[in-house]
C-alpha cells in the first residue's frame, strides 16, 4: 500500500517530532539528552524516517514560553498519529515509537534521576501521542 502525505502533513510531522524534543529542552532536559533525542529522530526508518531526516525549513516553533510551545506541539503530535493512522497504522506506530525513543533518550542522558519537570513533560508528550 502506498502512503501519500502532503507537504503540509510532512511539516506537521516534523514540527511535532522536533517540537517534542524542544519541549523537553524547555523543561530542562540536559543538552546531551536533547542531542541524543534529535539523533533518535534522524535515525528513524520507513516513511517517518524519510520525512524526519529531510532537509527542510518548515519546522515552525514560535513561542516565548513553554506553554505557548506546548499549545502548538502537543496537538501536532496527536494530529500526526491520526493522519498517519488513516493511511498506515504501521507508520503511525513507527512515528509514535520514534518520538518515544527520542523522549527516552532525552530523559536518560542526565546524571542521576530525571527532573520532575522533564518527567511531567514526557508524560504530556506520551498522552498527546495516545490521544
Backbone atoms as SQL, in Angstrom:
CREATE TABLE atoms (id INTEGER PRIMARY KEY, chain TEXT, resi INTEGER, resn TEXT, atom TEXT, x REAL, y REAL, z REAL);
INSERT INTO atoms VALUES
  (1, 'A', 1, 'UNK', 'N', 0.839, -1.175, 0.000),
  (2, 'A', 1, 'UNK', 'CA', 0.000, 0.000, 0.000),
  (3, 'A', 1, 'UNK', 'C', 0.887, 1.242, 0.000),
  (4, 'A', 2, 'UNK', 'N', 0.589, 2.148, -0.881),
  (5, 'A', 2, 'UNK', 'CA', 1.347, 3.383, -0.987),
  (6, 'A', 2, 'UNK', 'C', 0.734, 4.440, -0.074),
  (7, 'A', 3, 'UNK', 'N', 1.593, 5.159, 0.606),
  (8, 'A', 3, 'UNK', 'CA', 1.141, 6.212, 1.511),
  (9, 'A', 3, 'UNK', 'C', 1.423, 7.551, 0.854),
  (10, 'A', 4, 'UNK', 'N', 0.408, 8.394, 0.817),
  (11, 'A', 4, 'UNK', 'CA', 0.559, 9.716, 0.230),
  (12, 'A', 4, 'UNK', 'C', 0.263, 10.752, 1.298),
  (13, 'A', 5, 'UNK', 'N', 1.257, 11.568, 1.585),
  (14, 'A', 5, 'UNK', 'CA', 1.035, 12.660, 2.521),
  (15, 'A', 5, 'UNK', 'C', 1.472, 13.966, 1.866),
  (16, 'A', 6, 'UNK', 'N', 0.771, 15.014, 2.222),
  (17, 'A', 6, 'UNK', 'CA', 1.032, 16.319, 1.622),
  (18, 'A', 6, 'UNK', 'C', 2.254, 16.979, 2.256),
  (19, 'A', 7, 'UNK', 'N', 2.710, 18.046, 1.632),
  (20, 'A', 7, 'UNK', 'CA', 3.811, 18.818, 2.203),
  (21, 'A', 7, 'UNK', 'C', 3.414, 19.385, 3.567),
  (22, 'A', 8, 'UNK', 'N', 2.156, 19.795, 3.692),
  (23, 'A', 8, 'UNK', 'CA', 1.668, 20.304, 4.978),
  (24, 'A', 8, 'UNK', 'C', 1.707, 19.194, 6.036),
  (25, 'A', 9, 'UNK', 'N', 1.329, 17.964, 5.652),
  (26, 'A', 9, 'UNK', 'CA', 1.392, 16.827, 6.581),
  (27, 'A', 9, 'UNK', 'C', 2.830, 16.566, 7.015),
  (28, 'A', 10, 'UNK', 'N', 3.759, 16.652, 6.081),
  (29, 'A', 10, 'UNK', 'CA', 5.169, 16.451, 6.407),
  (30, 'A', 10, 'UNK', 'C', 5.642, 17.515, 7.387),
  (31, 'A', 11, 'UNK', 'N', 5.218, 18.746, 7.171),
  (32, 'A', 11, 'UNK', 'CA', 5.570, 19.835, 8.075),
  (33, 'A', 11, 'UNK', 'C', 5.012, 19.576, 9.473),
  (34, 'A', 12, 'UNK', 'N', 3.794, 19.084, 9.535),
  (35, 'A', 12, 'UNK', 'CA', 3.172, 18.766, 10.827),
  (36, 'A', 12, 'UNK', 'C', 3.960, 17.675, 11.546),
  (37, 'A', 13, 'UNK', 'N', 4.369, 16.636, 10.810),
  (38, 'A', 13, 'UNK', 'CA', 5.148, 15.549, 11.404),
  (39, 'A', 13, 'UNK', 'C', 6.480, 16.062, 11.951),
  (40, 'A', 14, 'UNK', 'N', 7.165, 16.863, 11.167),
  (41, 'A', 14, 'UNK', 'CA', 8.463, 17.395, 11.609),
  (42, 'A', 14, 'UNK', 'C', 8.304, 18.333, 12.798),
  (43, 'A', 15, 'UNK', 'N', 7.314, 19.210, 12.734),
  (44, 'A', 15, 'UNK', 'CA', 7.067, 20.135, 13.837),
  (45, 'A', 15, 'UNK', 'C', 6.734, 19.370, 15.109),
  (46, 'A', 16, 'UNK', 'N', 5.920, 18.333, 14.986),
  (47, 'A', 16, 'UNK', 'CA', 5.532, 17.537, 16.155),
  (48, 'A', 16, 'UNK', 'C', 6.735, 16.828, 16.758),
  (49, 'A', 17, 'UNK', 'N', 7.495, 16.126, 15.941),
  (50, 'A', 17, 'UNK', 'CA', 8.613, 15.326, 16.448),
  (51, 'A', 17, 'UNK', 'C', 9.716, 16.215, 17.024),
  (52, 'A', 18, 'UNK', 'N', 10.173, 17.177, 16.256),
  (53, 'A', 18, 'UNK', 'CA', 11.231, 18.049, 16.753),
  (54, 'A', 18, 'UNK', 'C', 10.716, 18.971, 17.861),
  (55, 'A', 19, 'UNK', 'N', 9.429, 19.289, 17.811),
  (56, 'A', 19, 'UNK', 'CA', 8.822, 20.070, 18.881),
  (57, 'A', 19, 'UNK', 'C', 8.801, 19.321, 20.198),
  (58, 'A', 20, 'UNK', 'N', 8.615, 17.998, 20.143),
  (59, 'A', 20, 'UNK', 'CA', 8.647, 17.193, 21.373),
  (60, 'A', 20, 'UNK', 'C', 10.017, 17.310, 22.034),
  (61, 'A', 21, 'UNK', 'N', 11.063, 17.250, 21.238),
  (62, 'A', 21, 'UNK', 'CA', 12.414, 17.392, 21.771),
  (63, 'A', 21, 'UNK', 'C', 12.614, 18.818, 22.309),
  (64, 'A', 22, 'UNK', 'N', 12.073, 19.800, 21.608),
  (65, 'A', 22, 'UNK', 'CA', 12.173, 21.189, 22.075),
  (66, 'A', 22, 'UNK', 'C', 11.441, 21.384, 23.398),
  (67, 'A', 23, 'UNK', 'N', 10.300, 20.721, 23.574),
  (68, 'A', 23, 'UNK', 'CA', 9.579, 20.805, 24.842),
  (69, 'A', 23, 'UNK', 'C', 10.407, 20.237, 25.984),
  (70, 'A', 24, 'UNK', 'N', 11.068, 19.120, 25.722),
  (71, 'A', 24, 'UNK', 'CA', 11.918, 18.525, 26.752),
  (72, 'A', 24, 'UNK', 'C', 13.078, 19.455, 27.103),
  (73, 'A', 25, 'UNK', 'N', 13.636, 20.103, 26.098),
  (74, 'A', 25, 'UNK', 'CA', 14.713, 21.069, 26.347),
  (75, 'A', 25, 'UNK', 'C', 14.187, 22.225, 27.195),
  (76, 'A', 26, 'UNK', 'N', 13.010, 22.715, 26.851),
  (77, 'A', 26, 'UNK', 'CA', 12.425, 23.824, 27.593),
  (78, 'A', 26, 'UNK', 'C', 12.098, 23.433, 29.032),
  (79, 'A', 27, 'UNK', 'N', 11.812, 22.150, 29.239),
  (80, 'A', 27, 'UNK', 'CA', 11.504, 21.660, 30.584),
  (81, 'A', 27, 'UNK', 'C', 12.764, 21.396, 31.405),
  (82, 'A', 28, 'UNK', 'N', 13.933, 21.493, 30.770),
  (83, 'A', 28, 'UNK', 'CA', 15.180, 21.354, 31.500),
  (84, 'A', 28, 'UNK', 'C', 15.963, 20.086, 31.265),
  (85, 'A', 29, 'UNK', 'N', 15.623, 19.326, 30.216),
  (86, 'A', 29, 'UNK', 'CA', 16.411, 18.129, 29.908),
  (87, 'A', 29, 'UNK', 'C', 17.841, 18.550, 29.578),
  (88, 'A', 30, 'UNK', 'N', 18.819, 17.716, 29.919),
  (89, 'A', 30, 'UNK', 'CA', 20.217, 18.085, 29.677),
  (90, 'A', 30, 'UNK', 'C', 20.535, 18.188, 28.181),
  (91, 'A', 31, 'UNK', 'N', 21.517, 19.023, 27.853),
  (92, 'A', 31, 'UNK', 'CA', 21.896, 19.236, 26.451),
  (93, 'A', 31, 'UNK', 'C', 22.273, 17.930, 25.757),
  (94, 'A', 32, 'UNK', 'N', 23.003, 17.078, 26.449),
  (95, 'A', 32, 'UNK', 'CA', 23.391, 15.791, 25.865),
  (96, 'A', 32, 'UNK', 'C', 22.147, 14.975, 25.510),
  (97, 'A', 33, 'UNK', 'N', 21.158, 15.013, 26.372),
  (98, 'A', 33, 'UNK', 'CA', 19.915, 14.290, 26.111),
  (99, 'A', 33, 'UNK', 'C', 19.168, 14.833, 24.915),
  (100, 'A', 34, 'UNK', 'N', 19.148, 16.148, 24.792),
  (101, 'A', 34, 'UNK', 'CA', 18.474, 16.774, 23.653),
  (102, 'A', 34, 'UNK', 'C', 19.174, 16.370, 22.357),
  (103, 'A', 35, 'UNK', 'N', 20.496, 16.356, 22.369),
  (104, 'A', 35, 'UNK', 'CA', 21.248, 15.929, 21.179),
  (105, 'A', 35, 'UNK', 'C', 20.926, 14.482, 20.848),
  (106, 'A', 36, 'UNK', 'N', 20.863, 13.629, 21.862),
  (107, 'A', 36, 'UNK', 'CA', 20.548, 12.220, 21.609),
  (108, 'A', 36, 'UNK', 'C', 19.105, 12.056, 21.149),
  (109, 'A', 37, 'UNK', 'N', 18.201, 12.876, 21.665),
  (110, 'A', 37, 'UNK', 'CA', 16.815, 12.834, 21.206),
  (111, 'A', 37, 'UNK', 'C', 16.697, 13.225, 19.741),
  (112, 'A', 38, 'UNK', 'N', 17.424, 14.248, 19.344),
  (113, 'A', 38, 'UNK', 'CA', 17.419, 14.663, 17.935),
  (114, 'A', 38, 'UNK', 'C', 18.018, 13.585, 17.043),
  (115, 'A', 39, 'UNK', 'N', 19.062, 12.941, 17.522),
  (116, 'A', 39, 'UNK', 'CA', 19.668, 11.844, 16.763),
  (117, 'A', 39, 'UNK', 'C', 18.678, 10.698, 16.600),
  (118, 'A', 40, 'UNK', 'N', 17.905, 10.426, 17.630),
  (119, 'A', 40, 'UNK', 'CA', 16.892, 9.365, 17.539),
  (120, 'A', 40, 'UNK', 'C', 15.880, 9.679, 16.438),
  (121, 'A', 41, 'UNK', 'N', 15.514, 10.954, 16.297),
  (122, 'A', 41, 'UNK', 'CA', 14.559, 11.319, 15.248),
  (123, 'A', 41, 'UNK', 'C', 15.140, 11.109, 13.858),
  (124, 'A', 42, 'UNK', 'N', 16.396, 11.467, 13.674),
  (125, 'A', 42, 'UNK', 'CA', 17.002, 11.309, 12.346),
  (126, 'A', 42, 'UNK', 'C', 17.398, 9.866, 12.067),
  (127, 'A', 43, 'UNK', 'N', 17.298, 9.001, 13.068),
  (128, 'A', 43, 'UNK', 'CA', 17.618, 7.583, 12.890),
  (129, 'A', 43, 'UNK', 'C', 16.386, 6.745, 12.569),
  (130, 'A', 44, 'UNK', 'N', 15.241, 7.373, 12.445),
  (131, 'A', 44, 'UNK', 'CA', 14.002, 6.651, 12.154),
  (132, 'A', 44, 'UNK', 'C', 14.058, 6.012, 10.770),
  (133, 'A', 45, 'UNK', 'N', 13.239, 4.994, 10.583),
  (134, 'A', 45, 'UNK', 'CA', 13.156, 4.303, 9.297),
  (135, 'A', 45, 'UNK', 'C', 11.756, 4.483, 8.711),
  (136, 'A', 46, 'UNK', 'N', 11.554, 3.912, 7.547),
  (137, 'A', 46, 'UNK', 'CA', 10.253, 3.973, 6.884),
  (138, 'A', 46, 'UNK', 'C', 9.920, 5.383, 6.423),
  (139, 'A', 47, 'UNK', 'N', 8.658, 5.587, 6.131),
  (140, 'A', 47, 'UNK', 'CA', 8.196, 6.903, 5.691),
  (141, 'A', 47, 'UNK', 'C', 8.536, 7.963, 6.729),
  (142, 'A', 48, 'UNK', 'N', 8.326, 7.637, 7.991),
  (143, 'A', 48, 'UNK', 'CA', 8.626, 8.576, 9.066),
  (144, 'A', 48, 'UNK', 'C', 10.096, 8.990, 9.021),
  (145, 'A', 49, 'UNK', 'N', 10.979, 8.037, 8.822),
  (146, 'A', 49, 'UNK', 'CA', 12.406, 8.334, 8.743),
  (147, 'A', 49, 'UNK', 'C', 12.728, 9.260, 7.592),
  (148, 'A', 50, 'UNK', 'N', 12.104, 9.022, 6.451),
  (149, 'A', 50, 'UNK', 'CA', 12.348, 9.892, 5.295),
  (150, 'A', 50, 'UNK', 'C', 11.869, 11.316, 5.566),
  (151, 'A', 51, 'UNK', 'N', 10.705, 11.433, 6.190),
  (152, 'A', 51, 'UNK', 'CA', 10.157, 12.763, 6.473),
  (153, 'A', 51, 'UNK', 'C', 11.010, 13.495, 7.507),
  (154, 'A', 52, 'UNK', 'N', 11.387, 12.812, 8.580),
  (155, 'A', 52, 'UNK', 'CA', 12.131, 13.476, 9.656),
  (156, 'A', 52, 'UNK', 'C', 13.570, 13.804, 9.289),
  (157, 'A', 53, 'UNK', 'N', 14.148, 13.048, 8.381),
  (158, 'A', 53, 'UNK', 'CA', 15.543, 13.308, 8.028),
  (159, 'A', 53, 'UNK', 'C', 15.699, 14.261, 6.837),
  (160, 'A', 54, 'UNK', 'N', 14.604, 14.643, 6.215),
  (161, 'A', 54, 'UNK', 'CA', 14.670, 15.551, 5.072),
  (162, 'A', 54, 'UNK', 'C', 15.119, 16.935, 5.507),
  (163, 'A', 55, 'UNK', 'N', 15.952, 17.548, 4.695),
  (164, 'A', 55, 'UNK', 'CA', 16.364, 18.929, 4.954),
  (165, 'A', 55, 'UNK', 'C', 15.170, 19.824, 4.658),
  (166, 'A', 56, 'UNK', 'N', 14.775, 20.583, 5.645),
  (167, 'A', 56, 'UNK', 'CA', 13.587, 21.394, 5.479),
  (168, 'A', 56, 'UNK', 'C', 13.630, 22.609, 6.391),
  (169, 'A', 57, 'UNK', 'N', 12.940, 23.633, 5.968),
  (170, 'A', 57, 'UNK', 'CA', 12.828, 24.838, 6.783),
  (171, 'A', 57, 'UNK', 'C', 11.385, 25.043, 7.231),
  (172, 'A', 58, 'UNK', 'N', 10.610, 23.961, 7.264),
  (173, 'A', 58, 'UNK', 'CA', 9.196, 24.096, 7.583),
  (174, 'A', 58, 'UNK', 'C', 8.845, 23.744, 9.023),
  (175, 'A', 59, 'UNK', 'N', 9.836, 23.648, 9.879),
  (176, 'A', 59, 'UNK', 'CA', 9.572, 23.398, 11.295),
  (177, 'A', 59, 'UNK', 'C', 9.390, 24.754, 11.955),
  (178, 'A', 60, 'UNK', 'N', 8.169, 25.019, 12.384),
  (179, 'A', 60, 'UNK', 'CA', 7.847, 26.312, 12.968),
  (180, 'A', 60, 'UNK', 'C', 7.499, 26.118, 14.441),
  (181, 'A', 61, 'UNK', 'N', 8.349, 26.635, 15.299),
  (182, 'A', 61, 'UNK', 'CA', 8.138, 26.501, 16.740),
  (183, 'A', 61, 'UNK', 'C', 8.237, 27.861, 17.428),
  (184, 'A', 62, 'UNK', 'N', 7.344, 28.781, 17.049),
  (185, 'A', 62, 'UNK', 'CA', 7.382, 30.084, 17.714),
  (186, 'A', 62, 'UNK', 'C', 6.792, 29.975, 19.119),
  (187, 'A', 63, 'UNK', 'N', 7.116, 30.903, 19.916),
  (188, 'A', 63, 'UNK', 'CA', 6.571, 30.935, 21.274),
  (189, 'A', 63, 'UNK', 'C', 7.618, 31.456, 22.225),
  (190, 'A', 64, 'UNK', 'N', 7.152, 32.165, 23.219),
  (191, 'A', 64, 'UNK', 'CA', 8.074, 32.751, 24.188),
  (192, 'A', 64, 'UNK', 'C', 8.003, 32.047, 25.524),
  (193, 'A', 65, 'UNK', 'N', 7.183, 31.013, 25.606),
  (194, 'A', 65, 'UNK', 'CA', 7.067, 30.270, 26.858),
  (195, 'A', 65, 'UNK', 'C', 6.876, 28.793, 26.545),
  (196, 'A', 66, 'UNK', 'N', 7.084, 27.978, 27.550),
  (197, 'A', 66, 'UNK', 'CA', 6.856, 26.534, 27.390),
  (198, 'A', 66, 'UNK', 'C', 5.385, 26.290, 27.065),
  (199, 'A', 67, 'UNK', 'N', 4.500, 27.044, 27.694),
  (200, 'A', 67, 'UNK', 'CA', 3.064, 26.873, 27.452),
  (201, 'A', 67, 'UNK', 'C', 2.709, 27.147, 25.991),
  (202, 'A', 68, 'UNK', 'N', 3.272, 28.201, 25.419),
  (203, 'A', 68, 'UNK', 'CA', 2.995, 28.510, 24.010),
  (204, 'A', 68, 'UNK', 'C', 3.538, 27.424, 23.094),
  (205, 'A', 69, 'UNK', 'N', 4.706, 26.910, 23.409),
  (206, 'A', 69, 'UNK', 'CA', 5.285, 25.818, 22.626),
  (207, 'A', 69, 'UNK', 'C', 4.424, 24.566, 22.743),
  (208, 'A', 70, 'UNK', 'N', 4.007, 24.251, 23.946),
  (209, 'A', 70, 'UNK', 'CA', 3.165, 23.072, 24.170),
  (210, 'A', 70, 'UNK', 'C', 1.826, 23.197, 23.447),
  (211, 'A', 71, 'UNK', 'N', 1.271, 24.410, 23.414),
  (212, 'A', 71, 'UNK', 'CA', -0.004, 24.628, 22.711),
  (213, 'A', 71, 'UNK', 'C', 0.092, 24.278, 21.239),
  (214, 'A', 72, 'UNK', 'N', 1.276, 24.375, 20.687),
  (215, 'A', 72, 'UNK', 'CA', 1.475, 24.044, 19.280),
  (216, 'A', 72, 'UNK', 'C', 1.897, 22.591, 19.095),
  (217, 'A', 73, 'UNK', 'N', 2.810, 22.116, 19.901),
  (218, 'A', 73, 'UNK', 'CA', 3.420, 20.798, 19.692),
  (219, 'A', 73, 'UNK', 'C', 2.497, 19.651, 20.088),
  (220, 'A', 74, 'UNK', 'N', 1.849, 19.744, 21.234),
  (221, 'A', 74, 'UNK', 'CA', 1.033, 18.610, 21.689),
  (222, 'A', 74, 'UNK', 'C', -0.103, 18.283, 20.712),
  (223, 'A', 75, 'UNK', 'N', -0.850, 19.281, 20.216),
  (224, 'A', 75, 'UNK', 'CA', -1.862, 18.949, 19.204),
  (225, 'A', 75, 'UNK', 'C', -1.252, 18.412, 17.901),
  (226, 'A', 76, 'UNK', 'N', -0.057, 18.892, 17.546),
  (227, 'A', 76, 'UNK', 'CA', 0.608, 18.392, 16.335),
  (228, 'A', 76, 'UNK', 'C', 0.993, 16.921, 16.496),
  (229, 'A', 77, 'UNK', 'N', 1.390, 16.515, 17.692),
  (230, 'A', 77, 'UNK', 'CA', 1.694, 15.100, 17.937),
  (231, 'A', 77, 'UNK', 'C', 0.454, 14.241, 17.731),
  (232, 'A', 78, 'UNK', 'N', -0.665, 14.677, 18.302),
  (233, 'A', 78, 'UNK', 'CA', -1.917, 13.941, 18.145),
  (234, 'A', 78, 'UNK', 'C', -2.330, 13.892, 16.677),
  (235, 'A', 79, 'UNK', 'N', -2.260, 15.025, 15.992),
  (236, 'A', 79, 'UNK', 'CA', -2.638, 15.087, 14.573),
  (237, 'A', 79, 'UNK', 'C', -1.739, 14.192, 13.727),
  (238, 'A', 80, 'UNK', 'N', -0.472, 14.128, 14.051),
  (239, 'A', 80, 'UNK', 'CA', 0.468, 13.308, 13.270),
  (240, 'A', 80, 'UNK', 'C', 0.118, 11.830, 13.355),
  (241, 'A', 81, 'UNK', 'N', -0.154, 11.358, 14.564),
  (242, 'A', 81, 'UNK', 'CA', -0.522, 9.948, 14.733),
  (243, 'A', 81, 'UNK', 'C', -1.829, 9.671, 14.003),
  (244, 'A', 82, 'UNK', 'N', -2.785, 10.592, 14.087),
  (245, 'A', 82, 'UNK', 'CA', -4.068, 10.393, 13.420),
  (246, 'A', 82, 'UNK', 'C', -3.938, 10.379, 11.903),
  (247, 'A', 83, 'UNK', 'N', -3.180, 11.326, 11.343),
  (248, 'A', 83, 'UNK', 'CA', -3.081, 11.387, 9.881),
  (249, 'A', 83, 'UNK', 'C', -2.323, 10.187, 9.325),
  (250, 'A', 84, 'UNK', 'N', -1.305, 9.728, 10.032),
  (251, 'A', 84, 'UNK', 'CA', -0.605, 8.516, 9.591),
  (252, 'A', 84, 'UNK', 'C', -1.487, 7.288, 9.781),
  (253, 'A', 85, 'UNK', 'N', -2.231, 7.252, 10.872),
  (254, 'A', 85, 'UNK', 'CA', -3.099, 6.112, 11.152),
  (255, 'A', 85, 'UNK', 'C', -4.185, 5.917, 10.117),
  (256, 'A', 86, 'UNK', 'N', -4.605, 7.000, 9.487),
  (257, 'A', 86, 'UNK', 'CA', -5.633, 6.903, 8.445),
  (258, 'A', 86, 'UNK', 'C', -5.134, 6.128, 7.236),
  (259, 'A', 87, 'UNK', 'N', -3.842, 6.193, 6.959),
  (260, 'A', 87, 'UNK', 'CA', -3.295, 5.530, 5.780),
  (261, 'A', 87, 'UNK', 'C', -2.481, 4.287, 6.112),
  (262, 'A', 88, 'UNK', 'N', -1.824, 4.294, 7.257),
  (263, 'A', 88, 'UNK', 'CA', -0.966, 3.171, 7.614),
  (264, 'A', 88, 'UNK', 'C', -0.781, 3.088, 9.129),
  (265, 'A', 89, 'UNK', 'N', -1.508, 2.185, 9.772),
  (266, 'A', 89, 'UNK', 'CA', -1.319, 2.022, 11.211),
  (267, 'A', 89, 'UNK', 'C', 0.138, 1.702, 11.567),
  (268, 'A', 90, 'UNK', 'N', 0.845, 1.003, 10.679),
  (269, 'A', 90, 'UNK', 'CA', 2.253, 0.696, 10.942),
  (270, 'A', 90, 'UNK', 'C', 3.094, 1.965, 11.015),
  (271, 'A', 91, 'UNK', 'N', 2.868, 2.898, 10.113),
  (272, 'A', 91, 'UNK', 'CA', 3.626, 4.152, 10.126),
  (273, 'A', 91, 'UNK', 'C', 3.205, 5.030, 11.310),
  (274, 'A', 92, 'UNK', 'N', 1.947, 4.972, 11.702),
  (275, 'A', 92, 'UNK', 'CA', 1.513, 5.701, 12.896),
  (276, 'A', 92, 'UNK', 'C', 2.260, 5.155, 14.111),
  (277, 'A', 93, 'UNK', 'N', 2.363, 3.842, 14.198),
  (278, 'A', 93, 'UNK', 'CA', 3.121, 3.224, 15.287),
  (279, 'A', 93, 'UNK', 'C', 4.596, 3.563, 15.210),
  (280, 'A', 94, 'UNK', 'N', 5.130, 3.612, 14.002),
  (281, 'A', 94, 'UNK', 'CA', 6.529, 3.966, 13.793),
  (282, 'A', 94, 'UNK', 'C', 6.789, 5.393, 14.289),
  (283, 'A', 95, 'UNK', 'N', 5.888, 6.308, 13.955),
  (284, 'A', 95, 'UNK', 'CA', 6.040, 7.696, 14.405),
  (285, 'A', 95, 'UNK', 'C', 5.996, 7.763, 15.928),
  (286, 'A', 96, 'UNK', 'N', 4.999, 7.118, 16.520),
  (287, 'A', 96, 'UNK', 'CA', 4.848, 7.123, 17.975),
  (288, 'A', 96, 'UNK', 'C', 6.109, 6.560, 18.637),
  (289, 'A', 97, 'UNK', 'N', 6.565, 5.402, 18.156),
  (290, 'A', 97, 'UNK', 'CA', 7.755, 4.770, 18.734),
  (291, 'A', 97, 'UNK', 'C', 8.991, 5.651, 18.580),
  (292, 'A', 98, 'UNK', 'N', 9.123, 6.291, 17.434),
  (293, 'A', 98, 'UNK', 'CA', 10.275, 7.156, 17.177),
  (294, 'A', 98, 'UNK', 'C', 10.305, 8.325, 18.154),
  (295, 'A', 99, 'UNK', 'N', 9.169, 8.968, 18.341),
  (296, 'A', 99, 'UNK', 'CA', 9.106, 10.096, 19.273),
  (297, 'A', 99, 'UNK', 'C', 9.377, 9.618, 20.696),
  (298, 'A', 100, 'UNK', 'N', 8.837, 8.470, 21.067),
  (299, 'A', 100, 'UNK', 'CA', 9.069, 7.963, 22.422),
  (300, 'A', 100, 'UNK', 'C', 10.531, 7.584, 22.656),
  (301, 'A', 101, 'UNK', 'N', 11.203, 7.081, 21.633),
  (302, 'A', 101, 'UNK', 'CA', 12.640, 6.803, 21.757),
  (303, 'A', 101, 'UNK', 'C', 13.399, 8.116, 21.965),
  (304, 'A', 102, 'UNK', 'N', 13.012, 9.157, 21.233),
  (305, 'A', 102, 'UNK', 'CA', 13.652, 10.461, 21.403),
  (306, 'A', 102, 'UNK', 'C', 13.412, 11.003, 22.813),
  (307, 'A', 103, 'UNK', 'N', 12.208, 10.833, 23.319),
  (308, 'A', 103, 'UNK', 'CA', 11.883, 11.276, 24.679),
  (309, 'A', 103, 'UNK', 'C', 12.726, 10.513, 25.689),
  (310, 'A', 104, 'UNK', 'N', 12.793, 9.210, 25.527),
  (311, 'A', 104, 'UNK', 'CA', 13.583, 8.391, 26.444),
  (312, 'A', 104, 'UNK', 'C', 15.061, 8.769, 26.393),
  (313, 'A', 105, 'UNK', 'N', 15.572, 9.009, 25.196),
  (314, 'A', 105, 'UNK', 'CA', 16.975, 9.406, 25.054),
  (315, 'A', 105, 'UNK', 'C', 17.231, 10.716, 25.788),
  (316, 'A', 106, 'UNK', 'N', 16.311, 11.651, 25.674),
  (317, 'A', 106, 'UNK', 'CA', 16.477, 12.939, 26.351),
  (318, 'A', 106, 'UNK', 'C', 16.402, 12.779, 27.863),
  (319, 'A', 107, 'UNK', 'N', 15.541, 11.912, 28.321),
  (320, 'A', 107, 'UNK', 'CA', 15.396, 11.695, 29.765),
  (321, 'A', 107, 'UNK', 'C', 16.594, 10.967, 30.375),
  (322, 'A', 108, 'UNK', 'N', 17.129, 9.997, 29.687),
  (323, 'A', 108, 'UNK', 'CA', 18.147, 9.113, 30.243),
  (324, 'A', 108, 'UNK', 'C', 19.554, 9.683, 30.232),
  (325, 'A', 109, 'UNK', 'N', 19.759, 10.797, 29.608),
  (326, 'A', 109, 'UNK', 'CA', 21.112, 11.297, 29.407),
  (327, 'A', 109, 'UNK', 'C', 21.661, 12.128, 30.554),
  (328, 'A', 110, 'UNK', 'N', 20.822, 12.474, 31.498),
  (329, 'A', 110, 'UNK', 'CA', 21.299, 13.284, 32.609),
  (330, 'A', 110, 'UNK', 'C', 22.005, 12.432, 33.652),
  (331, 'A', 111, 'UNK', 'N', 22.638, 13.094, 34.560),
  (332, 'A', 111, 'UNK', 'CA', 23.287, 12.388, 35.659),
  (333, 'A', 111, 'UNK', 'C', 22.240, 12.183, 36.748),
  (334, 'A', 112, 'UNK', 'N', 22.005, 10.949, 37.108),
  (335, 'A', 112, 'UNK', 'CA', 21.030, 10.679, 38.158),
  (336, 'A', 112, 'UNK', 'C', 19.620, 10.603, 37.619),
  (337, 'A', 113, 'UNK', 'N', 18.685, 11.029, 38.441),
  (338, 'A', 113, 'UNK', 'CA', 17.275, 10.913, 38.108),
  (339, 'A', 113, 'UNK', 'C', 16.808, 12.023, 37.171),
  (340, 'A', 114, 'UNK', 'N', 15.706, 11.714, 36.502),
  (341, 'A', 114, 'UNK', 'CA', 15.073, 12.689, 35.613),
  (342, 'A', 114, 'UNK', 'C', 14.403, 13.749, 36.489),
  (343, 'A', 115, 'UNK', 'N', 14.529, 14.993, 36.101),
  (344, 'A', 115, 'UNK', 'CA', 13.893, 16.060, 36.884),
  (345, 'A', 115, 'UNK', 'C', 12.371, 15.924, 36.792),
  (346, 'A', 116, 'UNK', 'N', 11.667, 16.357, 37.820),
  (347, 'A', 116, 'UNK', 'CA', 10.207, 16.277, 37.787),
  (348, 'A', 116, 'UNK', 'C', 9.582, 17.008, 36.596),
  (349, 'A', 117, 'UNK', 'N', 10.142, 18.152, 36.220),
  (350, 'A', 117, 'UNK', 'CA', 9.591, 18.911, 35.092),
  (351, 'A', 117, 'UNK', 'C', 9.752, 18.149, 33.780),
  (352, 'A', 118, 'UNK', 'N', 10.902, 17.530, 33.582),
  (353, 'A', 118, 'UNK', 'CA', 11.139, 16.754, 32.359),
  (354, 'A', 118, 'UNK', 'C', 10.236, 15.517, 32.346),
  (355, 'A', 119, 'UNK', 'N', 10.101, 14.858, 33.474),
  (356, 'A', 119, 'UNK', 'CA', 9.233, 13.675, 33.562),
  (357, 'A', 119, 'UNK', 'C', 7.778, 14.049, 33.277),
  (358, 'A', 120, 'UNK', 'N', 7.344, 15.181, 33.797),
  (359, 'A', 120, 'UNK', 'CA', 5.970, 15.630, 33.547),
  (360, 'A', 120, 'UNK', 'C', 5.764, 15.934, 32.067),
  (361, 'A', 121, 'UNK', 'N', 6.750, 16.569, 31.445),
  (362, 'A', 121, 'UNK', 'CA', 6.625, 16.878, 30.021),
  (363, 'A', 121, 'UNK', 'C', 6.611, 15.593, 29.200),
  (364, 'A', 122, 'UNK', 'N', 7.419, 14.622, 29.568),
  (365, 'A', 122, 'UNK', 'CA', 7.425, 13.336, 28.858),
  (366, 'A', 122, 'UNK', 'C', 6.042, 12.676, 28.945),
  (367, 'A', 123, 'UNK', 'N', 5.397, 12.767, 30.094),
  (368, 'A', 123, 'UNK', 'CA', 4.043, 12.197, 30.237),
  (369, 'A', 123, 'UNK', 'C', 3.051, 12.929, 29.337),
  (370, 'A', 124, 'UNK', 'N', 3.189, 14.247, 29.234),
  (371, 'A', 124, 'UNK', 'CA', 2.285, 15.021, 28.374),
  (372, 'A', 124, 'UNK', 'C', 2.493, 14.664, 26.902),
  (373, 'A', 125, 'UNK', 'N', 3.723, 14.462, 26.516),
  (374, 'A', 125, 'UNK', 'CA', 4.029, 14.060, 25.138),
  (375, 'A', 125, 'UNK', 'C', 3.424, 12.691, 24.851),
  (376, 'A', 126, 'UNK', 'N', 3.598, 11.754, 25.766),
  (377, 'A', 126, 'UNK', 'CA', 3.045, 10.412, 25.600),
  (378, 'A', 126, 'UNK', 'C', 1.522, 10.468, 25.510),
  (379, 'A', 127, 'UNK', 'N', 0.902, 11.270, 26.349),
  (380, 'A', 127, 'UNK', 'CA', -0.559, 11.407, 26.326),
  (381, 'A', 127, 'UNK', 'C', -1.029, 11.979, 24.991),
  (382, 'A', 128, 'UNK', 'N', -0.310, 12.947, 24.452),
  (383, 'A', 128, 'UNK', 'CA', -0.678, 13.527, 23.160),
  (384, 'A', 128, 'UNK', 'C', -0.564, 12.497, 22.043),
  (385, 'A', 129, 'UNK', 'N', 0.456, 11.641, 22.112),
  (386, 'A', 129, 'UNK', 'CA', 0.630, 10.601, 21.096),
  (387, 'A', 129, 'UNK', 'C', -0.487, 9.565, 21.184),
  (388, 'A', 130, 'UNK', 'N', -1.009, 9.348, 22.384),
  (389, 'A', 130, 'UNK', 'CA', -2.024, 8.331, 22.596),
  (390, 'A', 130, 'UNK', 'C', -3.457, 8.860, 22.498),
  (391, 'A', 131, 'UNK', 'N', -3.607, 10.167, 22.325),
  (392, 'A', 131, 'UNK', 'CA', -4.965, 10.772, 22.312),
  (393, 'A', 131, 'UNK', 'C', -5.763, 10.343, 21.097);
